[in-house]
């Protein structure tokens, strides 16, 4: 589909209302990395900066996919999720960008928008690559943040907004949601890759084998959902700031740690994780391998600008899936 990026004139009223009529926009840059929403940096004539989130159909690169009805991680995007999750994370002392303005009434654009604090451009991932020693303190602080989140307990799993509305009924266990999600990802990915089609039944059996020893659980922690080093910015004073919070969910903390192990690699132990169920962790780790095949193959069929990166990511995880069967 044709995509129209924001132009400076599109945010003229927003700038004057939020910063004053005597302020002018110098630069409007769409930042890379956003695939479900538009992320823009506003630079004003006095060098003040802010970040603008735009939730619009034209900013979302993801095509529809088969979903599991009670999967809390499906299509986790939107201003309502952002606002609810921002308030909860602030209440449990998680450092996130300050919310400056939220508009869900179309005052400025034909889309929901949020204006947030600009915490800079240095990610924890970049710092790990450039100066691992300097990353140690932010990693430790991030570990403290994660323990506050993962020990914030709920009796039900699901998105916070849905739980608050009483719309998160639970008729089955969280691990069964993950199994159905994994098998759905496998079914879809197998239509795009002959190797997965040939190995489909063996991979499905492996998923069910991993599910068998997982025991029931009745409480859940607060998890980000896809927290990697690129979802954490580091301020000039070394403070880690968590972004992309729309996927915040009450769920098994092993889901988060399977992802953290994958994304942080050798740096993961510096996060000093909470105690984990090894059987649940192993199931969730393999389920995320299948997710990292299906998702990248699906978005690679669109006009997403980093298509080859997605294809390479899928290929690495195809190798992982095939290696165990």
C-alpha angles and dihedrals in degrees: 000000000000112000125206116202122211117270126208092255090058092066099036094108092044091054094048093047096046101036105022136271092268093062124091132199112243101177137012114190127179106221122223123244101050112119102161101034138021115257116197133178115218117204116190129205092261091051093256110147136196137169123241122204116201121192104197134139091242091057095053113089096183118105120212118278140184108279140194107237097227097037104125093199097059114115093344098184139110144088095270092056091045094051095045094045093045090057094048095048091048089052092054092047099252111156108237130152112287114254110237100175139353122196120186095156100074095249093144109014139012087257142058111274139184128196112209141176116280105231094184135262104277113107126197087241092058091047091051089053096045105035116005092179091057089049093060096083096047089047091053091048090048089052089055089050092051093050090053089051097043093048092050097100135207132182093221132047122227144079115324095234091052093048090050090053093047090245100123104087114175118214096158144023126283094240090057089055088053092049092052090046091050093049091047090051090049093050092051096043091049089063089060102042126044093206091061091045090055092047096038099111094044092050091048090051089051091054091052091046090056091048095054100078096042110113128210122277131192106189131057138198132228108264132183094216103219107024113166134155089270090059092060123072122197118219122218089264092054098257115149114228120195119219138179093051101162092102094059107139143162103247144123108310088221087073089060094044094049086058094042091052090052097046102037098039113174091007093059096093089060087069088067095218128214120253112289137199104245095207093051091045092053093050092048093046091057092043089057090051088059091045090053089056100045098042098048093044090051097048090044087067089064134064092272104151097227096052096144091051088055092048091050090050091052091048093054091052094044086059090051093050094048093045094067096050 
